[in-house]
Amino acid sequence: MSKMRTVDAIVAILEKEGATEAFGLPGAAINPLYSAMRAHGGIRHTLARHVEGASHMAEGYTRAAPGNIGVCIGTSGPAGTDMITGMYSASADSIPILCITGQAPVAKLHKEDFQAVDISSIAEPVTKMAMTILEPGQIPGAFQKAFYLMRSGRPGPVLLDLPLDVQQAEIEFDIDLYEPLVVPRPSASRAQAEKVLDMLFSAERPLIVAGGGVINADASDKLVELAELLSVPVVPTLMGWGTLPDDHPLMAGMVGIQTSHRYANETFLESDFVLGIGNRWANRHTGSLDKYREGRTFVHIDVDPTQIGRVFSPDLGIASDAGAALDMLLEVAHERKEGFSVPDFGVWAKECAHRKGLMQRKTHFTETPIKPQRVYEEMNSVFGEDVTYVSTIGLSQIAGAQFMHVYGPRRWINAGQAGPLGWTCPAALGVVRGQPGRTVVALSGDYDFQFMIEELAVGAQFNLPYVHVVVNNSYLGLIRQSQRGFKMEQDVSLAFDNINSPETQGYGVDHLKVVEGLGCKAMRVTDPEKLNETLSSAKALSQEHQVPVVVEAVLERVTNISMGTELDNVTEFEALAESGEDAPTAISVMD
């Protein structure tokens, strides 16, 4: 054994646990850890402009690839409180990130020292573990437990708070004798898989709901194999979007009251059995539970036993890792297929595919100012299949989910439950770190974009190229639409005459000047016929200059996007597509 500073032990542990991508801001109370990272050299650090931004970068990095755990680092006091939104977002979506904060010396924790705050108590509700480490000898065990908790069960974030004197203390430690804890994998039994298939085979119109847990388990291929083996259509949740490609014949579309497809809601209402795997039954997916559950039998498989029955009691609940459950389901299903005891759901699957062709929403609008549907049509055309989209909240995200296409797991990176404004830009930077060489495209409304816009400078400084599409209607569009029920528009307009940029024509903030001032490239488009050309140029410029490139599409001020209160009560504000010309990038349109 050899003596070393605790911070040197921490960096060695990070490397052995595979957490070598960090985002953060140094400060006096965390400088010892930064000195250890500098001496070690194996932890890449990206300097954020705001600690909340660093937490979202860590989220984006984790979400980008299987096995990733992003690390967020900050000093004492406000750095930790700035991370809370990132911890909440990660916790809500089952995303493991490791947050590390500096802290005042142990002897001063009760003396209201400068920037000393009980951050572990503040973070406790939104983490799997929040601990201020008071004894240097606890450092290895605390980090070992942190990685175990982040990876086990329902994944999630952890906060470790390091007093300054604890960081500088010496301990006996040998990294060669440190081993990551083995993470158990709860598995469905054969009897449980037999029962699930018995229930599914007794149905006439079954569906599989694929949640984010399938992607977290890196089990998308297994889910596709099961769906194809049984000819059962699949409904991905917003967090599970990409589990199977949008153009797969068994992709039935997304169900819900906002980020959903009209044909998918109709298909769901026709179903009589639902197998949910790794999903939460989120309220934007279900709408009214009475309508959602009416006439259907439900099986719920989730890695966290306490998730089963949280929203409603299923007819059968199974606590299992999604991948392990799919392994067992496939084993039993293959045996039954070989024994010719699998019902033929082919007619039902064809009905779902036919419905998909009849109920596409129109996207090809030629009006000026631009209608948002046309922006998403052109994004489909320019970026194609090999793209990863990043978005968070608002009408832009809702409409994007209705009109854009995703062709694989982890190609739709989204803050599903928390939906914090400003998340998109820093998360996209983290995704670029996690998916080097892939085309990454972010989507924001103008208000989301204005939150944390300073993080674009991070992309310029560290050469993190991506395209950021900003659909600008100079409105808080989703809030304006929700205020229709109150017959008002209160505090939702962002418009003003910009005395320095009259070319913005009353839309207020000159995003191009701000973006260019932060070291990135920017373009504005007002003609729908020039969207394709502008997006193509942005993609090329991002690669040429290796910086973020922003495309601002100036939209009509008021657009209402399809949404409602329950699955059979979604208001459509535009006509459905009548031919392929109305929706040229739709997956399926019946002429």
C-alpha positions in Angstrom: 0.0 0.0 0.0 1.2 3.6 -0.6 0.2 6.9 0.9 -1.5 9.5 -1.4 -3.8 12.4 -1.2 -7.5 11.4 -1.3 -7.9 13.4 -4.5 -5.3 11.4 -6.2 -7.1 8.2 -5.1 -10.4 9.7 -6.5 -8.9 10.3 -9.9 -7.5 6.8 -10.1 -10.9 5.5 -9.1 -12.6 7.5 -11.8 -10.3 6.1 -14.4 -10.8 2.5 -13.2 -14.6 2.9 -13.1 -14.5 4.3 -16.7 -15.7 7.8 -15.8 -13.1 9.8 -17.7 -15.2 12.6 -19.1 -15.7 15.6 -16.8 -17.5 18.9 -17.2 -17.3 21.7 -14.7 -15.8 24.9 -13.2 -12.8 25.0 -10.8 -12.9 27.0 -7.6 -11.0 27.4 -4.4 -12.8 24.7 -2.6 -12.3 22.1 -5.3 -8.8 23.1 -6.5 -7.1 20.1 -4.9 -9.2 17.7 -7.1 -8.3 19.8 -10.2 -4.6 19.5 -9.2 -5.0 15.7 -9.1 -6.7 15.6 -12.5 -3.9 17.7 -13.9 -1.2 15.4 -12.4 -3.0 12.3 -13.6 -3.8 13.5 -17.1 -6.4 10.8 -17.9 -9.6 12.7 -17.1 -10.7 15.0 -20.0 -12.3 18.2 -18.6 -14.5 20.5 -20.5 -14.8 24.0 -18.9 -18.4 25.1 -18.8 -19.7 28.7 -18.5 -22.3 27.8 -15.8 -22.4 24.9 -13.5 -25.9 24.0 -14.4 -24.7 23.8 -18.0 -21.9 21.5 -16.8 -24.5 19.2 -15.2 -26.5 19.0 -18.5 -23.3 18.4 -20.4 -22.7 15.4 -18.1 -26.3 14.2 -18.8 -25.8 14.5 -22.5 -22.6 12.6 -22.4 -24.2 9.8 -20.3 -27.2 9.6 -22.6 -25.1 9.4 -25.8 -23.7 5.9 -25.5 -24.1 2.7 -23.4 -22.0 2.6 -20.3 -21.2 6.3 -20.2 -21.2 8.2 -16.9 -20.6 11.9 -17.2 -18.9 13.7 -14.3 -19.9 17.2 -13.2 -17.5 19.1 -10.9 -17.9 22.4 -9.1 -16.7 24.3 -6.1 -18.6 24.8 -2.8 -21.9 26.7 -2.3 -23.6 27.9 -5.4 -21.9 25.4 -7.7 -23.8 22.6 -5.9 -27.1 24.4 -5.9 -26.5 25.2 -9.7 -26.2 21.4 -10.3 -29.6 20.6 -8.7 -31.6 21.0 -11.9 -29.2 18.6 -13.7 -29.5 16.1 -10.9 -33.3 16.4 -11.0 -33.4 15.9 -14.8 -31.0 12.9 -14.5 -33.0 11.4 -11.7 -36.3 11.9 -13.5 -35.0 10.1 -16.6 -32.9 7.4 -14.9 -29.6 8.8 -16.1 -26.4 8.2 -14.0 -24.2 11.2 -13.6 -21.6 11.8 -10.8 -21.7 15.3 -9.3 -18.7 16.3 -7.2 -18.6 19.5 -5.2 -16.0 21.1 -3.0 -16.9 22.1 0.6 -15.6 24.2 3.5 -13.3 22.3 5.9 -15.0 19.9 8.3 -14.4 22.1 11.3 -16.2 25.0 9.7 -19.3 23.3 8.4 -21.5 24.6 11.3 -20.0 28.1 11.3 -21.6 29.6 8.1 -18.3 29.7 6.4 -18.1 31.5 3.0 -20.0 29.4 0.4 -20.6 26.6 2.9 -24.0 25.0 2.4 -25.5 21.7 3.3 -25.6 20.6 -0.3 -26.1 16.9 0.5 -29.4 17.7 2.3 -30.5 19.8 -0.6 -29.6 17.2 -3.2 -30.9 14.2 -1.4 -34.4 14.2 -2.9 -33.1 14.2 -6.5 -30.2 11.7 -6.1 -29.7 8.0 -5.3 -27.0 9.1 -2.8 -25.9 12.5 -1.5 -23.0 12.4 0.9 -20.6 14.9 2.5 -17.6 12.8 3.2 -16.2 13.8 6.6 -13.5 11.2 7.0 -10.6 10.8 4.5 -10.6 7.0 4.9 -14.2 6.8 3.6 -13.2 8.2 0.2 -12.6 4.9 -1.7 -15.7 3.2 -0.3 -18.0 6.2 -0.9 -16.9 6.4 -4.6 -17.3 2.6 -4.9 -20.8 2.8 -3.5 -21.6 5.8 -5.7 -20.8 3.9 -8.9 -22.6 0.9 -7.7 -25.8 2.9 -7.0 -25.6 4.9 -10.2 -25.5 1.6 -12.2 -27.8 -0.6 -10.3 -31.6 -0.9 -10.4 -33.1 2.2 -11.8 -30.0 4.3 -12.7 -29.6 7.8 -11.4 -27.3 10.6 -10.2 -25.1 10.7 -7.1 -23.6 13.7 -5.3 -20.4 13.5 -3.4 -19.3 16.6 -1.4 -15.7 16.9 -0.5 -14.5 19.2 2.4 -11.3 21.0 1.5 -9.3 19.4 4.3 -10.6 15.9 3.4 -9.4 16.4 -0.2 -5.9 17.2 1.0 -5.6 14.5 3.6 -3.4 11.4 2.9 -4.7 7.8 3.0 -3.3 4.4 2.3 -4.6 3.3 -1.1 -3.7 0.9 -3.9 -5.7 1.3 -7.1 -4.6 -2.2 -8.2 -6.6 -3.6 -5.2 -9.7 -1.5 -5.9 -12.4 -3.3 -7.9 -15.8 -1.9 -9.0 -18.7 -3.6 -7.3 -20.6 -6.1 -9.3 -24.0 -4.8 -10.2 -26.9 -7.3 -9.9 -29.2 -7.7 -12.9 -32.7 -8.5 -11.8 -34.1 -11.1 -14.2 -37.5 -12.3 -15.1 -38.0 -16.0 -14.4 -39.1 -18.6 -17.0 -42.5 -18.9 -15.3 -43.0 -15.2 -15.5 -42.1 -15.1 -19.2 -44.4 -18.1 -19.8 -47.3 -16.1 -18.2 -46.6 -13.0 -20.2 -46.7 -14.9 -23.5 -49.8 -16.7 -22.4 -51.6 -13.4 -21.8 -50.2 -11.9 -25.0 -51.2 -14.9 -27.1 -54.8 -14.8 -25.7 -55.2 -11.2 -27.1 -56.3 -10.3 -30.6 -54.7 -6.8 -30.9 -51.5 -6.7 -28.7 -49.0 -3.9 -28.5 -45.6 -3.5 -27.0 -44.8 -0.2 -25.2 -41.0 0.3 -25.2 -39.7 2.7 -22.7 -36.3 4.3 -21.9 -35.4 1.3 -19.8 -34.9 -0.7 -23.0 -32.4 1.8 -24.2 -30.7 2.1 -20.8 -30.3 -1.7 -20.9 -28.8 -1.5 -24.4 -31.5 -4.0 -25.4 -33.1 -2.4 -28.4 -32.0 -5.2 -30.8 -33.6 -7.8 -28.5 -36.9 -5.9 -28.4 -36.9 -5.6 -32.2 -36.2 -9.4 -32.4 -39.2 -10.2 -30.1 -41.5 -7.9 -32.0 -40.5 -9.4 -35.4 -40.8 -13.0 -34.0 -44.3 -12.4 -32.8 -45.4 -9.8 -35.4 -46.5 -7.4 -32.6 -46.5 -3.6 -33.3 -44.4 -1.5 -31.0 -45.2 1.9 -29.5 -42.1 3.7 -28.1 -42.4 6.2 -25.4 -40.7 9.6 -25.8 -37.7 8.2 -23.9 -37.8 5.0 -25.8 -38.0 6.6 -29.3 -35.5 5.0 -31.6 -35.8 1.6 -30.0 -36.7 0.4 -33.4 -36.3 2.6 -36.5 -39.2 4.9 -37.5 -39.4 3.1 -40.9 -39.7 -0.4 -39.4 -43.0 -1.9 -40.5 -43.9 -2.7 -36.8 -43.2 0.8 -35.6 -46.7 1.9 -34.7 -45.9 5.5 -33.7 -45.8 7.4 -30.4 -48.9 7.5 -28.2 -49.9 10.4 -26.1 -51.5 13.8 -25.7 -48.6 15.9 -27.0 -45.5 14.1 -28.4 -47.6 11.7 -30.4 -48.9 10.6 -33.7 -52.6 10.6 -34.6 -52.4 7.1 -36.1 -50.6 5.8 -33.1 -53.4 7.0 -30.7 -56.0 5.4 -33.0 -54.0 2.1 -33.0 -53.7 2.2 -29.2 -57.4 2.7 -28.8 -58.0 -0.4 -30.9 -55.6 -2.6 -28.9 -56.7 -5.1 -26.2 -53.3 -6.0 -24.6 -50.3 -3.9 -23.7 -46.9 -5.2 -22.7 -44.9 -2.3 -21.2 -41.1 -2.8 -20.9 -38.9 -0.3 -19.1 -41.5 2.5 -19.2 -43.1 4.7 -16.5 -46.7 5.3 -17.8 -45.9 9.0 -17.9 -48.9 11.3 -18.0 -48.1 12.9 -21.3 -48.1 9.3 -22.8 -51.3 8.1 -21.1 -53.5 11.1 -20.8 -56.6 10.2 -18.9 -56.0 6.8 -17.2 -59.6 5.8 -17.5 -59.5 6.1 -21.3 -55.9 4.7 -21.5 -56.8 1.5 -19.5 -60.3 1.0 -20.9 -60.7 -2.5 -22.4 -57.1 -3.4 -22.2 -55.0 -5.9 -20.2 -51.6 -4.6 -19.0 -48.3 -6.2 -18.2 -45.5 -4.0 -16.7 -41.9 -5.0 -16.7 -39.5 -2.6 -14.9 -36.1 -2.9 -13.2 -37.4 -1.0 -10.1 -40.1 -2.9 -8.2 -41.5 0.3 -6.8 -42.3 1.6 -10.3 -44.8 -1.2 -10.8 -48.2 0.0 -9.6 -47.0 3.6 -9.1 -49.3 5.0 -11.7 -51.8 2.2 -11.9 -51.9 -1.5 -11.0 -51.1 -3.7 -14.0 -52.7 -7.1 -14.4 -49.2 -8.5 -14.1 -46.0 -6.8 -12.8 -42.5 -8.1 -13.1 -39.4 -6.6 -11.6 -36.6 -7.2 -14.1 -33.9 -5.5 -16.1 -35.4 -4.9 -19.6 -32.6 -6.8 -21.3 -32.8 -9.8 -19.0 -36.6 -9.9 -19.4 -36.3 -9.8 -23.2 -33.7 -12.6 -23.1 -36.2 -14.9 -21.3 -39.1 -13.8 -23.4 -37.2 -14.6 -26.5 -36.1 -18.0 -25.3 -39.7 -19.0 -24.6 -41.1 -17.3 -27.7 -38.6 -19.2 -30.0 -39.6 -22.5 -28.4 -43.2 -21.8 -29.0 -42.6 -20.6 -32.5 -40.8 -23.9 -33.2 -43.7 -25.7 -31.7 -46.2 -23.8 -34.0 -48.0 -22.4 -30.9 -47.7 -18.7 -31.7 -50.8 -16.9 -33.0 -50.7 -15.0 -36.2 -50.9 -11.3 -35.5 -50.0 -10.4 -39.1 -53.5 -9.0 -40.0 -53.4 -6.7 -36.9 -49.9 -5.5 -37.8 -51.0 -4.7 -41.3 -54.0 -2.8 -40.0 -51.7 -0.7 -37.9 -49.4 0.0 -40.9 -52.4 0.9 -43.1 -53.7 3.3 -40.4 -50.2 4.9 -40.3 -50.4 5.7 -44.0 -53.9 7.2 -43.8 -53.3 9.6 -40.8 -50.1 11.5 -41.4 -50.1 15.2 -40.5 -49.4 17.8 -43.3 -45.9 19.3 -43.3 -45.5 20.9 -46.7 -46.6 24.5 -46.2 -45.3 27.3 -48.4 -46.5 30.3 -46.4 -44.3 33.1 -45.3 -43.6 33.6 -42.4 -42.6 30.0 -42.1 -44.9 27.4 -40.5 -42.9 25.2 -38.2 -44.1 22.0 -39.8 -42.0 22.9 -42.9 -38.9 23.3 -40.8 -39.2 19.7 -39.5 -39.9 18.4 -43.0 -36.7 20.0 -44.3 -34.7 18.7 -41.3 -35.8 15.2 -42.2 -34.7 15.8 -45.8 -31.3 17.3 -45.0 -30.1 15.3 -42.0 -31.5 11.9 -43.1 -31.1 8.8 -41.0 -27.6 9.1 -39.6 -28.3 11.9 -37.1 -28.7 12.3 -33.3 -31.4 14.9 -32.3 -31.2 16.7 -28.9 -34.2 18.7 -27.5 -36.0 19.4 -24.2 -39.3 21.2 -24.0 -41.8 23.5 -25.6 -43.8 23.6 -28.8 -40.6 23.0 -30.7 -40.0 19.7 -29.0 -43.6 18.6 -29.2 -43.9 19.4 -32.9 -40.5 17.9 -33.6 -41.6 14.6 -32.0 -44.7 14.7 -34.2 -42.9 15.3 -37.5 -39.2 14.3 -37.3 -37.8 10.8 -37.7 -35.4 8.8 -35.5 -33.7 5.7 -36.8 -32.0 4.1 -33.8 -31.5 4.1 -30.0 -29.7 7.1 -28.5 -30.4 9.1 -31.6 -33.1 11.1 -29.8 -31.7 12.7 -26.6 -34.4 14.4 -24.6 -35.0 15.6 -21.1 -38.3 13.7 -20.9 -39.8 14.4 -17.5 -38.1 17.5 -16.0 -37.9 19.5 -19.3 -35.7 22.3 -18.0 -35.4 25.3 -20.3 -31.8 25.9 -21.5 -31.0 22.1 -21.3 -30.7 21.7 -25.1 -27.4 23.5 -25.8 -25.2 22.1 -23.0 -26.7 18.7 -23.4 -25.9 18.8 -27.1 -22.3 19.6 -26.3 -22.2 16.6 -24.0 -23.7 14.4 -26.7 -21.0 15.6 -29.2 -18.4 14.4 -26.6 -20.2 11.1 -26.3 -20.8 10.6 -30.1 -17.6 11.9 -31.8 -17.9 12.1 -35.5 -21.8 11.7 -35.6 -24.0 14.5 -36.9 -25.7 16.1 -33.9 -28.6 18.4 -34.3 -30.3 20.4 -31.5 -33.8 21.8 -31.7 -34.9 24.7 -29.6 -37.6 27.4 -29.4 -36.2 30.9 -29.0 -36.8 31.0 -25.2 -35.1 27.6 -24.6 -32.2 28.9 -26.7 -31.8 32.1 -24.7 -31.4 30.1 -21.5 -27.8 29.1 -21.2 -26.9 30.5 -24.6 -23.4 31.3 -23.1 -22.5 27.6 -23.4 -22.1 28.0 -27.1 -18.7 29.5 -26.3 -17.8 26.1 -24.8 -18.4 24.5 -28.2 -16.3 27.2 -29.9 -13.4 26.8 -27.4 -13.3 23.0 -27.4 -14.3 22.5 -31.1 -17.5 20.6 -30.5 -19.4 20.9 -33.8 -23.2 20.5 -34.1 -26.1 22.3 -35.7 -28.6 24.1 -33.5 -32.0 24.8 -35.2 -33.8 27.6 -33.4 -37.5 28.0 -34.4 -38.2 31.6 -33.5 -41.7 32.9 -33.1 -40.8 35.4 -30.4 -43.3 33.8 -28.1 -43.5 31.4 -25.2 -45.4 29.2 -27.6 -46.4 26.3 -25.4 -47.5 28.6 -22.6 -49.4 30.8 -25.0 -51.2 27.7 -26.3 -52.0 26.5 -22.8 -53.4 29.9 -21.9 -56.0 29.6 -24.7 -58.2 27.8 -22.1 -58.1 30.9 -19.9 -58.9 33.2 -22.9 -55.7 35.2 -22.4 -52.1 35.8 -23.5 -50.4 36.9 -20.3 -46.6 37.5 -20.2 -45.8 35.2 -23.1 -44.5 37.6 -25.8 -40.8 38.1 -26.3 -41.2 40.6 -29.1 -39.7 44.1 -29.1 -38.2 46.5 -31.6 -34.4 46.0 -31.3 -32.8 49.4 -31.7 -29.5 47.8 -32.7 -31.0 45.2 -35.1 -34.0 46.5 -37.0 -33.5 43.5 -39.4 -35.1 41.4 -36.7 -38.4 43.1 -37.6 -39.8 43.2 -34.1 -38.8 39.7 -33.1 -36.5 41.1 -30.4 -33.2 39.4 -29.6 -30.7 39.3 -32.5 -29.6 35.7 -32.0 -27.1 35.9 -34.9 -25.1 38.7 -33.2 -25.1 36.9 -29.9 -24.0 33.6 -31.5 -21.2 35.2 -33.5 -20.0 37.0 -30.4 -19.7 33.7 -28.7 -17.4 32.4 -31.5 -19.9 30.3 -33.5 -21.5 30.6 -36.9 -25.2 31.6 -37.4 -27.7 32.0 -40.2 -31.2 33.3 -40.4 -33.8 32.0 -42.8 -37.2 33.6 -43.5 -38.2 31.9 -46.8 -39.4 28.3 -46.5 -37.9 27.5 -49.9 -34.4 28.3 -48.6 -34.6 26.1 -45.5 -33.1 23.1 -47.2 -30.2 25.1 -48.6 -29.5 26.8 -45.2 -29.6 23.6 -43.2 -27.3 21.9 -45.6 -24.8 24.9 -45.4 -25.0 24.8 -41.6 -24.1 21.1 -41.6 -21.1 21.7 -43.8 -20.0 24.8 -41.8 -20.1 22.9 -38.5 -17.7 20.4 -39.9 -15.5 22.9 -41.7 -15.0 25.1 -38.6 -15.6 22.5 -35.9 -17.9 24.8 -33.9 -21.7 25.0 -33.3 -23.7 26.5 -36.1 -27.0 28.0 -35.4 -29.9 28.2 -37.9 -32.6 30.6 -36.9 -35.9 29.9 -38.7 -38.2 32.9 -38.4 -41.7 31.5 -37.9 -45.2 32.8 -37.9 -45.9 34.3 -34.5 -48.8 32.0 -33.6 -49.0 28.3 -34.4 -51.1 25.8 -32.5 -49.7 22.3 -32.4 -51.8 19.2 -32.0 -52.4 18.2 -28.4 -55.3 17.4 -26.0 -56.4 16.0 -22.7 -56.6 12.3 -23.5 -56.0 9.9 -26.4 -59.4 10.4 -28.0 -59.4 14.1 -27.4 -56.4 15.5 -29.3 -57.2 18.7 -31.1 -55.9 18.9 -34.7 -55.4 22.4 -35.9 -54.3 21.5 -39.5 -55.6 19.1 -42.1 -54.2 15.7 -42.5 -52.0 14.9 -45.5 -54.1 13.9 -48.5 -51.1 12.8 -50.6 -47.4 12.4 -50.6 -47.0 16.0 -51.7 -48.5 17.2 -48.4 -46.0 15.3 -46.3 -43.0 14.4 -48.6 -40.8 13.2 -45.8 -43.5 11.2 -43.9 -42.6 7.5 -43.4 -45.8 6.4 -45.0 -48.6 8.2 -46.9 -51.3 6.4 -48.9 -51.9 8.3 -52.1 
